[in-house]
């Protein structure tokens, strides 16, 4: 376990990281929700290829989306006021967060305008994510050699040199999309972000990248504030604006810490959600080639919808996912090799 996990001092940045984003989201939440409702920025519900949602999901159509503007906005306001912006790692985290939030906003806006779930072109999304991840990876590689040390859970640290660049790009893109896929139930993604971000707060706290500890805590505070309005029944959804940005930020934090493989553990819920979609698509294509018609491995993907189809309530899926996230957090902490 890294030597700087405990103890750590509580200072102005820590208090501000907890208070500023949380109070901003909590105080501005009603205004943002009402404004989004007035703009008719409602969330469309996907019903395609036989994957018809339960009535309670159909009833969510029209619930305001793009609440991620408030969530990410609170984190960015705190960051601009309190973080050391000259730090290369802080710059990368903020850059990826802003670019992926902008991408998410474009996607949400397209969905609202078209009144369907299509959003922006998939290849455009991947291209913009790849651009942000590549800029971040190359910049970190040439400005901070410490990011080339990668932790292997329960084993030790390995210097991977230039392989950091493709690993970082893959980590950021995969995490951004994984959190996006997880954001399908009230409070699921924002609740699962808390233990994942907590790992990075504890890891960075007291070290040379202390600013990233404060950023991680700001993400936690903003997610907790957002849960006030996003818990079941949700008054607002974060949309891709929030989920893509949260995933992008989480992936970049992992790259800066050298915890890309530990992220697989602490973000296990996100990994399971993304994997379920990949398995569903591949299984459908493979069975279509063999049998002439596509078959489904899960009753519905992502995984949270499969559990719903099995009779588990939305609230139960969310709370149990949070519990799993907390357990995975403990395992991830125990898996960290000594510095």
C-alpha positions as CSV (number, residue, x, y, z in Angstrom):
1,X,0.0,0.0,0.0
2,X,1.4,3.4,-0.8
3,X,2.9,5.1,2.2
4,X,0.9,8.3,1.7
5,X,-2.6,6.7,2.1
6,X,-2.9,7.6,5.8
7,X,-2.7,9.9,7.7
8,X,-3.4,13.0,5.7
9,X,-4.0,16.5,6.7
10,X,-7.3,18.3,6.2
11,X,-6.8,21.8,4.6
12,X,-8.7,24.4,2.7
13,X,-8.5,22.5,-0.6
14,X,-10.0,19.4,0.9
15,X,-12.8,21.3,2.6
16,X,-13.5,23.2,-0.6
17,X,-13.4,20.0,-2.7
18,X,-16.2,18.6,-0.5
19,X,-18.2,21.8,0.0
20,X,-18.1,23.7,-3.3
21,X,-19.2,21.1,-5.8
22,X,-21.8,19.5,-3.4
23,X,-23.4,22.9,-2.5
24,X,-23.3,24.1,-6.1
25,X,-25.1,21.0,-7.4
26,X,-27.6,20.9,-4.5
27,X,-28.4,24.6,-4.7
28,X,-28.6,25.0,-8.4
29,X,-30.3,21.6,-9.0
30,X,-33.9,22.8,-9.0
31,X,-33.1,25.8,-11.3
32,X,-31.3,23.5,-13.8
33,X,-34.1,20.9,-13.7
34,X,-36.8,23.5,-14.3
35,X,-34.8,25.2,-17.0
36,X,-34.1,21.9,-18.8
37,X,-37.8,21.0,-18.5
38,X,-38.8,24.4,-19.9
39,X,-36.4,23.8,-22.9
40,X,-38.1,20.4,-23.4
41,X,-34.7,18.7,-23.0
42,X,-36.3,15.4,-22.3
43,X,-34.7,12.0,-22.4
44,X,-35.9,9.7,-25.2
45,X,-36.3,5.9,-24.4
46,X,-34.8,3.4,-26.7
47,X,-37.0,0.6,-27.9
48,X,-35.4,-1.3,-30.7
49,X,-34.6,-4.8,-31.9
50,X,-37.0,-6.4,-29.4
51,X,-35.3,-4.7,-26.4
52,X,-38.4,-3.1,-25.1
53,X,-38.1,-1.5,-21.7
54,X,-40.5,-2.2,-18.9
55,X,-43.4,0.3,-18.4
56,X,-41.5,2.2,-15.7
57,X,-38.7,3.0,-18.1
58,X,-41.1,4.1,-20.8
59,X,-42.6,6.4,-18.2
60,X,-39.2,8.1,-17.9
61,X,-39.5,9.5,-21.4
62,X,-39.4,13.3,-21.1
63,X,-37.4,13.4,-17.9
64,X,-34.9,16.2,-18.3
65,X,-31.4,15.1,-19.4
66,X,-28.1,16.9,-19.7
67,X,-27.9,17.3,-16.0
68,X,-24.2,16.5,-16.4
69,X,-23.8,20.2,-17.3
70,X,-24.4,20.9,-13.6
71,X,-22.4,18.0,-12.3
72,X,-19.3,18.6,-14.5
73,X,-19.7,22.4,-14.2
74,X,-19.4,22.2,-10.4
75,X,-16.2,20.1,-10.7
76,X,-14.7,22.5,-13.2
77,X,-15.6,25.6,-11.2
78,X,-13.8,24.1,-8.1
79,X,-10.9,23.0,-10.3
80,X,-10.4,26.5,-11.8
81,X,-10.5,28.1,-8.3
82,X,-8.4,25.7,-6.3
83,X,-6.3,23.3,-8.4
84,X,-2.6,24.0,-9.5
85,X,-3.4,24.5,-13.2
86,X,0.3,24.5,-14.1
87,X,0.6,20.8,-13.2
88,X,0.8,18.6,-16.3
89,X,-1.4,15.9,-14.8
90,X,-4.1,18.3,-13.7
91,X,-4.1,19.9,-17.2
92,X,-4.6,16.4,-18.8
93,X,-7.4,15.5,-16.4
94,X,-9.2,18.8,-17.1
95,X,-8.6,18.6,-20.8
96,X,-10.1,15.1,-21.2
97,X,-13.0,16.0,-18.9
98,X,-13.9,19.1,-20.9
99,X,-13.5,17.4,-24.3
100,X,-15.6,14.4,-23.3
101,X,-18.2,16.6,-21.7
102,X,-18.5,18.6,-24.9
103,X,-18.9,15.4,-26.9
104,X,-21.6,14.2,-24.5
105,X,-23.4,17.6,-24.8
106,X,-23.4,17.2,-28.6
107,X,-24.8,13.7,-28.3
108,X,-27.5,14.7,-25.8
109,X,-28.4,17.8,-27.9
110,X,-28.7,15.6,-31.0
111,X,-31.0,13.1,-29.2
112,X,-33.2,15.9,-27.8
113,X,-33.5,17.7,-31.2
114,X,-34.2,14.5,-33.1
115,X,-36.5,13.0,-30.4
116,X,-34.7,9.7,-30.6
117,X,-31.7,7.8,-29.1
118,X,-29.4,8.1,-32.1
119,X,-27.3,11.0,-31.1
120,X,-24.1,11.9,-33.0
121,X,-22.4,9.5,-35.3
122,X,-20.6,6.7,-33.4
123,X,-17.4,7.1,-35.4
124,X,-17.3,10.8,-34.6
125,X,-17.6,9.9,-30.9
126,X,-14.7,7.5,-31.1
127,X,-12.6,9.9,-33.1
128,X,-13.1,12.7,-30.6
129,X,-12.4,10.5,-27.7
130,X,-9.3,9.1,-29.4
131,X,-8.1,12.7,-30.1
132,X,-8.5,13.7,-26.4
133,X,-6.9,10.5,-25.2
134,X,-4.0,10.7,-27.6
135,X,-3.2,14.3,-26.7
136,X,-3.3,13.4,-23.0
137,X,-1.1,10.3,-23.4
138,X,1.6,11.9,-25.5
139,X,1.7,15.0,-23.4
140,X,2.1,12.9,-20.2
141,X,4.7,10.7,-21.7
142,X,6.9,13.6,-22.6
143,X,6.3,15.8,-19.6
144,X,6.1,13.3,-16.7
145,X,8.2,10.1,-16.8
146,X,6.5,8.8,-13.6
147,X,3.3,7.8,-15.5
148,X,5.3,5.1,-17.3
149,X,5.3,3.1,-14.1
150,X,2.3,0.9,-14.0
151,X,1.0,-1.1,-11.0
152,X,0.3,-4.8,-11.5
153,X,-2.3,-5.7,-8.8
154,X,-0.9,-7.9,-6.0
155,X,2.5,-7.9,-7.7
156,X,4.5,-4.7,-8.1
157,X,5.4,-1.8,-10.4
158,X,6.5,-2.2,-14.0
159,X,8.1,0.5,-16.2
160,X,6.4,0.1,-19.7
161,X,8.1,3.1,-21.4
162,X,6.4,4.1,-24.7
163,X,3.7,1.4,-24.3
164,X,2.2,3.9,-21.9
165,X,0.8,5.8,-24.9
166,X,-1.4,3.0,-26.3
167,X,-2.4,1.8,-22.8
168,X,-3.4,5.3,-21.8
169,X,-5.5,5.8,-25.0
170,X,-7.3,2.5,-24.5
171,X,-7.9,3.1,-20.8
172,X,-9.4,6.6,-21.3
173,X,-11.6,5.6,-24.2
174,X,-12.8,2.3,-22.6
175,X,-13.6,4.0,-19.2
176,X,-15.4,6.9,-20.8
177,X,-17.7,4.5,-22.7
178,X,-18.0,2.0,-19.9
179,X,-19.4,4.7,-17.5
180,X,-21.6,5.9,-20.3
181,X,-23.1,2.4,-20.8
182,X,-23.6,2.1,-17.0
183,X,-25.7,5.3,-16.9
184,X,-29.0,3.5,-17.6
185,X,-30.7,3.5,-14.2
186,X,-31.5,6.2,-11.7
187,X,-28.4,6.9,-9.7
188,X,-26.4,3.8,-11.0
189,X,-23.5,5.6,-12.6
190,X,-23.1,8.4,-10.1
191,X,-23.3,6.1,-7.2
192,X,-20.7,3.7,-8.6
193,X,-18.4,6.6,-9.3
194,X,-18.0,7.4,-5.6
195,X,-15.9,4.4,-4.5
196,X,-14.0,4.4,-7.7
197,X,-13.0,8.1,-7.3
198,X,-12.3,7.6,-3.6
199,X,-9.5,5.2,-4.5
200,X,-7.7,7.9,-6.4
201,X,-8.3,10.5,-3.7
202,X,-6.6,8.3,-1.2
203,X,-3.8,7.3,-3.6
204,X,-2.9,10.9,-4.6
205,X,-3.4,12.5,-1.2
206,X,-0.1,13.6,0.3
207,X,1.9,12.9,-2.8
208,X,3.4,15.1,-5.5
209,X,0.0,15.1,-7.4
210,X,-2.0,16.3,-4.5
211,X,-4.2,18.4,-6.9
212,X,-5.6,15.2,-8.4
213,X,-6.6,14.1,-4.9
214,X,-8.7,17.2,-4.6
215,X,-10.1,16.7,-8.1
216,X,-11.1,13.2,-7.2
217,X,-12.8,14.4,-4.0
218,X,-14.6,17.1,-6.0
219,X,-16.0,14.4,-8.3
220,X,-17.2,12.5,-5.3
221,X,-18.9,15.6,-3.8
222,X,-20.5,16.5,-7.1
223,X,-21.8,12.9,-7.7
224,X,-23.3,12.9,-4.2
225,X,-25.0,16.2,-4.7
226,X,-26.3,15.0,-8.1
227,X,-27.7,11.8,-6.5
228,X,-30.0,14.0,-4.5
229,X,-31.9,14.6,-7.8
230,X,-30.9,11.5,-9.7
231,X,-31.9,8.8,-7.2
232,X,-35.1,6.9,-8.0
233,X,-37.4,8.3,-9.2
234,X,-34.9,10.6,-11.0
235,X,-35.9,14.2,-11.5
236,X,-33.0,14.6,-14.0
237,X,-30.5,12.4,-15.8
238,X,-26.8,13.3,-16.2
239,X,-27.0,12.2,-19.9
240,X,-23.9,11.6,-22.0
241,X,-22.7,15.1,-20.9
242,X,-22.0,13.7,-17.5
243,X,-21.3,10.0,-18.0
244,X,-18.8,10.4,-20.9
245,X,-17.0,13.1,-18.9
246,X,-17.0,11.2,-15.6
247,X,-15.6,8.1,-17.4
248,X,-13.0,10.2,-19.2
249,X,-11.9,11.8,-15.9
250,X,-11.7,8.5,-14.2
251,X,-9.7,6.9,-16.9
252,X,-7.2,9.8,-17.0
253,X,-6.8,9.7,-13.2
254,X,-5.9,6.0,-13.6
255,X,-3.3,6.9,-16.2
256,X,-1.8,9.6,-14.1
257,X,-1.5,7.2,-11.1
258,X,-0.3,4.3,-13.1
259,X,-3.3,2.3,-11.9
260,X,-4.7,1.3,-15.3
261,X,-5.0,-2.4,-14.2
262,X,-6.2,-1.6,-10.7
263,X,-9.0,0.4,-12.3
264,X,-10.3,-2.8,-13.8
265,X,-10.9,-3.9,-10.2
266,X,-12.2,-0.8,-8.6
267,X,-14.3,-0.1,-11.7
268,X,-15.5,-3.6,-11.9
269,X,-19.2,-2.6,-12.2
270,X,-18.3,-0.4,-15.2
271,X,-16.3,-3.3,-16.7
272,X,-19.1,-5.7,-16.3
273,X,-21.6,-3.3,-17.9
274,X,-19.4,-2.7,-20.9
275,X,-18.4,-6.4,-21.3
276,X,-22.1,-7.4,-21.3
277,X,-22.7,-5.2,-24.3
278,X,-19.7,-6.6,-26.2
279,X,-20.7,-10.2,-25.4
280,X,-24.3,-9.5,-26.5
281,X,-23.3,-8.0,-29.8
282,X,-20.7,-10.7,-30.6
283,X,-23.1,-13.5,-29.6
284,X,-25.9,-12.0,-31.7
285,X,-23.6,-11.8,-34.8
286,X,-22.1,-15.3,-34.3
287,X,-25.5,-17.0,-33.8
288,X,-26.9,-15.2,-36.8
289,X,-24.2,-16.5,-38.9
290,X,-24.6,-20.1,-37.5
291,X,-28.4,-20.3,-37.2
292,X,-29.6,-17.6,-39.6
293,X,-31.1,-15.5,-36.9
294,X,-29.4,-13.6,-34.1
295,X,-29.8,-14.8,-30.5
296,X,-29.2,-13.0,-27.2
297,X,-26.8,-14.1,-24.5
298,X,-28.4,-11.7,-22.0
299,X,-32.1,-11.0,-21.9
300,X,-31.1,-7.3,-22.5
301,X,-27.8,-5.4,-22.4
302,X,-26.2,-3.5,-20.7
303,X,-26.2,-5.9,-17.7
304,X,-28.4,-3.8,-15.4
305,X,-31.3,-4.2,-17.9
306,X,-30.7,-8.0,-17.9
307,X,-31.2,-8.0,-14.1
308,X,-34.4,-6.0,-14.5
309,X,-35.7,-8.6,-17.0
310,X,-34.9,-11.2,-14.4
311,X,-37.3,-9.5,-12.0
312,X,-34.9,-7.4,-9.9
313,X,-36.2,-3.9,-9.2
314,X,-34.4,-0.9,-10.4
315,X,-33.6,0.3,-6.9
316,X,-32.3,-3.2,-5.9
317,X,-30.0,-3.2,-9.0
318,X,-28.6,0.2,-8.1
319,X,-28.0,-0.4,-4.4
320,X,-26.5,-3.8,-5.0
321,X,-24.2,-2.4,-7.6
322,X,-23.1,0.3,-5.1
323,X,-22.4,-2.5,-2.6
324,X,-20.3,-4.4,-5.2
325,X,-18.5,-1.2,-6.0
326,X,-17.6,-0.7,-2.3
327,X,-16.4,-4.3,-2.0
328,X,-14.3,-3.9,-5.1
329,X,-12.8,-0.7,-3.7
330,X,-11.5,-2.6,-0.7
331,X,-10.1,-5.3,-2.9
332,X,-8.4,-2.6,-5.1
333,X,-6.8,-1.0,-2.1
334,X,-5.5,-4.3,-0.9
335,X,-4.2,-5.1,-4.4
336,X,-2.0,-1.9,-4.5
337,X,1.7,-2.7,-4.5
338,X,4.0,-0.7,-2.3
339,X,5.5,2.4,-3.8
